[in-house]
Amino acid sequence: MAAAEALPAEERVGQVVLPGDVLLLPSHPEADGERLWLGPGAALPGRLVCGPGLRSCGAGLLVTKCGLLRHRQPGGAGGGSGGAYWVDSQQKRYVPVKGDHVIGIVTIKAGDIFKVDVGGSEQASLSYLAFEGATKRNRPNVQVGDLIYGQFVVANKDMEPEMICIDSSGRANGMGVIGHEGLLFKVSLGLIRKLLAPNCEIIQELGQLYPFEIVFGMNGRIWVKAKTIQQTLIVANILEACEHMTAEQRTQAFAKLSER
């Protein structure tokens, strides 16, 4: 039954997919257009990344969220069989994904572990050794209520999410405790992905308006700090409003602010 309802993935890119849909991937070029069912022993000519909203199953890729199907080609020329597929949806609750950089709030200090609220269904754990230069004698100065910028190393439905604030080389690389000043606010997950896109026009235009520091979390949280409180609030209000603004409306808004 599932095979009869399966659809080619490349033909559904940019279209709405629903939970329960099964997507087929193109087979090797020499397979005369046959479809490849993903399963034990299945091999792809390129590495395929199954992103949020999709799950690998014996019948291909199973859609688990409603939204628009997206595809990114693998590095270089690449074919349709490699790269990454994911579902772009407007969900409100964040679901932790391994490798995502998020902004969390420390809620509990329990022995060697910090509990961090990341906006998901359960809190993430963060070891005191997961900071640059941290040892048993040199513990990081982290207090309840502090903002933490880190990434997930463990994130699946069967285990508690786990965060770290160092990269593979043991360096902070911008992660750790965020300054106490500034403003933290929440936006939709779709807007976060839009702002993190390469060459985002919104961020470039804001940078010409005011100098500011900003941190984006894939969990929908943004921390921003400008020279004054007024400028900080203006930047935050623009980011919250730009999700529903056209490019022309955004240009007019920036023009009015630049005249002040």
C-alpha positions as CSV (number, residue, x, y, z in Angstrom):
1,M,0.0,0.0,0.0
2,A,2.8,2.4,0.9
3,A,4.6,1.8,-2.4
4,A,1.5,2.8,-4.4
5,E,1.2,6.1,-2.5
6,A,4.9,6.9,-2.7
7,L,5.9,10.0,-4.7
8,P,9.3,11.1,-6.2
9,A,11.0,13.5,-3.8
10,E,12.5,15.8,-6.5
11,E,9.1,16.5,-8.0
12,R,7.7,17.5,-4.6
13,V,10.4,20.0,-3.7
14,G,8.7,23.4,-2.9
15,Q,5.3,21.8,-2.5
16,V,3.3,21.0,0.6
17,V,3.8,17.6,2.1
18,L,1.7,16.0,4.9
19,P,2.6,13.5,7.7
20,G,2.5,10.0,6.3
21,D,3.6,10.8,2.8
22,V,6.4,8.6,1.5
23,L,9.0,10.1,-0.8
24,L,11.2,8.1,-3.2
25,L,14.7,9.1,-4.1
26,P,16.3,8.8,-7.6
27,S,18.5,5.7,-8.1
28,H,21.8,5.6,-9.8
29,P,21.9,7.2,-13.3
30,E,22.5,3.9,-14.9
31,A,19.3,2.4,-13.4
32,D,17.1,3.6,-16.2
33,G,15.0,5.9,-14.1
34,E,14.2,3.3,-11.4
35,R,13.4,4.5,-7.9
36,L,15.5,3.5,-4.9
37,W,13.8,2.4,-1.8
38,L,15.8,3.3,1.3
39,G,16.3,0.4,3.6
40,P,19.0,-2.0,5.0
41,G,21.7,-2.4,2.5
42,A,20.5,0.5,0.3
43,A,23.3,2.6,-1.2
44,L,23.3,6.1,-2.5
45,P,25.8,7.6,-5.0
46,G,26.1,10.6,-2.6
47,R,25.6,11.1,1.1
48,L,22.0,11.9,1.9
49,V,21.1,14.0,5.0
50,C,17.6,13.5,6.3
51,G,16.6,16.8,8.0
52,P,13.8,17.9,10.3
53,G,10.4,16.7,9.4
54,L,11.6,13.5,7.6
55,R,12.5,10.1,8.8
56,S,14.3,7.3,7.0
57,C,12.2,4.1,6.8
58,G,12.1,0.9,4.8
59,A,9.9,2.5,2.1
60,G,12.0,5.7,1.6
61,L,11.6,9.0,3.4
62,L,8.6,9.3,5.7
63,V,7.2,12.7,6.2
64,T,6.5,13.5,9.9
65,K,5.6,17.2,9.7
66,C,3.3,19.3,7.5
67,G,5.2,21.9,5.5
68,L,7.1,22.7,2.3
69,L,9.7,20.1,1.2
70,R,13.1,21.6,0.7
71,H,16.3,20.2,-0.9
72,R,19.9,21.4,-1.0
73,Q,22.3,19.9,-3.5
74,P,25.5,18.3,-2.2
75,G,28.7,20.2,-2.5
76,G,29.9,20.7,-6.0
77,A,27.8,19.7,-9.0
78,G,26.0,16.8,-7.2
79,G,22.9,15.0,-8.2
80,G,19.4,14.7,-6.8
81,S,20.3,11.6,-4.8
82,G,22.6,13.4,-2.4
83,G,22.5,16.6,-0.5
84,A,19.8,17.2,2.2
85,Y,16.0,17.0,2.3
86,W,14.0,18.7,5.0
87,V,10.5,20.0,5.7
88,D,10.2,23.8,6.2
89,S,7.3,24.2,8.6
90,Q,5.9,26.9,10.9
91,Q,5.8,24.9,14.1
92,K,5.7,26.7,17.4
93,R,7.5,24.3,19.7
94,Y,11.2,23.6,19.0
95,V,12.3,20.0,18.7
96,P,16.0,19.6,19.6
97,V,18.2,18.5,16.6
98,K,21.8,17.3,16.9
99,G,24.2,20.0,15.9
100,D,21.8,22.9,16.3
101,H,23.1,26.0,18.0
102,V,20.5,27.3,20.6
103,I,20.1,29.9,23.3
104,G,19.1,28.4,26.7
105,I,18.4,29.6,30.2
106,V,20.0,27.9,33.1
107,T,17.3,26.8,35.5
108,I,19.0,24.3,37.9
109,K,22.5,23.7,39.2
110,A,22.6,20.0,40.2
111,G,26.0,18.8,41.2
112,D,28.2,18.6,38.0
113,I,25.2,19.2,35.7
114,F,23.3,22.3,34.7
115,K,19.7,22.1,33.5
116,V,19.0,24.4,30.6
117,D,15.6,25.5,29.3
118,V,15.8,25.5,25.5
119,G,12.1,25.8,24.8
120,G,11.5,22.1,24.0
121,S,9.4,19.5,25.7
122,E,12.2,18.8,28.3
123,Q,15.2,20.6,29.6
124,A,18.7,19.9,28.3
125,S,21.7,18.9,30.4
126,L,25.0,20.7,30.3
127,S,28.1,19.5,32.1
128,Y,30.4,22.0,33.8
129,L,33.3,20.4,31.8
130,A,31.6,21.3,28.5
131,F,33.2,24.8,28.6
132,E,36.5,26.0,27.2
133,G,39.3,25.6,29.8
134,A,37.0,24.0,32.4
135,T,38.5,21.4,34.8
136,K,37.4,19.9,38.2
137,R,39.3,22.8,40.0
138,N,38.5,25.5,37.4
139,R,34.8,25.5,37.1
140,P,32.9,27.9,34.9
141,N,31.0,30.8,36.7
142,V,27.5,29.8,35.6
143,Q,24.5,30.9,37.7
144,V,20.8,30.1,37.6
145,G,19.2,32.6,35.1
146,D,22.3,32.9,32.9
147,L,21.8,32.7,29.2
148,I,23.8,30.0,27.5
149,Y,24.7,29.7,23.8
150,G,25.7,26.2,22.9
151,Q,25.0,23.3,20.6
152,F,23.4,19.9,20.9
153,V,25.6,16.8,20.8
154,V,22.7,14.4,21.9
155,A,19.2,15.0,20.6
156,N,16.8,12.1,19.9
157,K,13.4,11.0,21.1
158,D,14.8,8.3,23.4
159,M,17.4,10.3,25.3
160,E,17.6,13.6,27.3
161,P,19.1,16.4,25.1
162,E,22.7,17.2,25.9
163,M,24.5,20.5,25.2
164,I,28.1,21.6,25.0
165,C,29.8,25.0,24.7
166,I,32.9,23.9,22.9
167,D,33.6,22.8,19.3
168,S,35.5,19.7,18.2
169,S,38.8,21.4,19.0
170,G,37.9,22.3,22.6
171,R,37.5,26.0,21.8
172,A,34.5,28.1,22.8
173,N,34.2,29.6,19.3
174,G,31.6,32.1,20.4
175,M,29.7,29.7,22.7
176,G,29.3,30.0,26.4
177,V,27.6,32.4,28.8
178,I,26.0,35.4,27.0
179,G,26.4,38.9,28.7
180,H,23.9,40.0,31.2
181,E,23.1,43.1,29.2
182,G,21.0,43.1,26.1
183,L,17.6,41.8,25.2
184,L,16.3,38.3,24.7
185,F,13.2,37.8,22.7
186,K,11.5,35.0,20.8
187,V,10.5,34.7,17.1
188,S,9.1,32.0,14.9
189,L,11.4,29.1,13.9
190,G,10.8,30.0,10.2
191,L,12.1,33.5,10.7
192,I,15.2,32.2,12.4
193,R,16.0,30.1,9.4
194,K,15.4,33.1,7.1
195,L,17.7,35.3,9.1
196,L,20.5,32.7,9.2
197,A,20.4,32.2,5.4
198,P,23.6,33.3,3.6
199,N,23.6,36.9,2.5
200,C,20.4,37.8,4.4
201,E,19.4,41.2,3.3
202,I,17.6,42.0,6.6
203,I,20.8,41.7,8.7
204,Q,22.9,43.6,6.1
205,E,20.4,46.5,6.2
206,L,20.2,46.5,10.0
207,G,24.0,46.6,10.2
208,Q,24.0,49.8,8.1
209,L,21.4,51.3,10.5
210,Y,23.0,50.7,13.9
211,P,26.0,48.8,15.2
212,F,24.9,45.9,17.4
213,E,25.7,42.5,18.6
214,I,23.4,39.6,17.9
215,V,23.1,35.9,18.7
216,F,20.6,33.6,16.9
217,G,19.4,30.4,18.4
218,M,17.8,27.7,16.2
219,N,15.2,27.4,19.0
220,G,13.6,30.7,18.0
221,R,15.5,32.9,20.5
222,I,17.4,36.0,19.6
223,W,19.7,38.0,21.9
224,V,20.6,41.5,20.7
225,K,22.6,44.4,22.2
226,A,23.1,47.9,20.7
227,K,24.7,51.0,22.0
228,T,21.6,52.3,23.7
229,I,18.4,50.7,25.1
230,Q,16.4,52.6,22.5
231,Q,18.5,51.2,19.6
232,T,18.3,47.7,21.1
233,L,14.4,47.9,21.2
234,I,14.3,49.2,17.6
235,V,16.4,46.4,16.3
236,A,14.3,43.8,18.2
237,N,11.0,45.3,16.9
238,I,12.3,45.3,13.3
239,L,13.3,41.7,13.5
240,E,9.9,40.7,14.9
241,A,8.0,42.6,12.3
242,C,10.1,41.7,9.2
243,E,8.7,38.2,9.0
244,H,5.4,39.6,7.5
245,M,6.9,42.6,5.6
246,T,7.7,42.7,1.9
247,A,11.1,43.9,0.7
248,E,9.5,47.3,-0.3
249,Q,7.9,47.7,3.1
250,R,11.1,46.9,4.8
251,T,13.0,49.4,2.7
252,Q,10.5,52.2,3.6
253,A,10.8,51.3,7.3
254,F,14.6,51.5,7.2
255,A,14.4,54.8,5.3
256,K,12.2,56.3,8.0
257,L,14.6,55.1,10.8
258,S,17.7,56.4,9.0
259,E,16.1,60.0,8.9
260,R,15.9,60.2,12.7
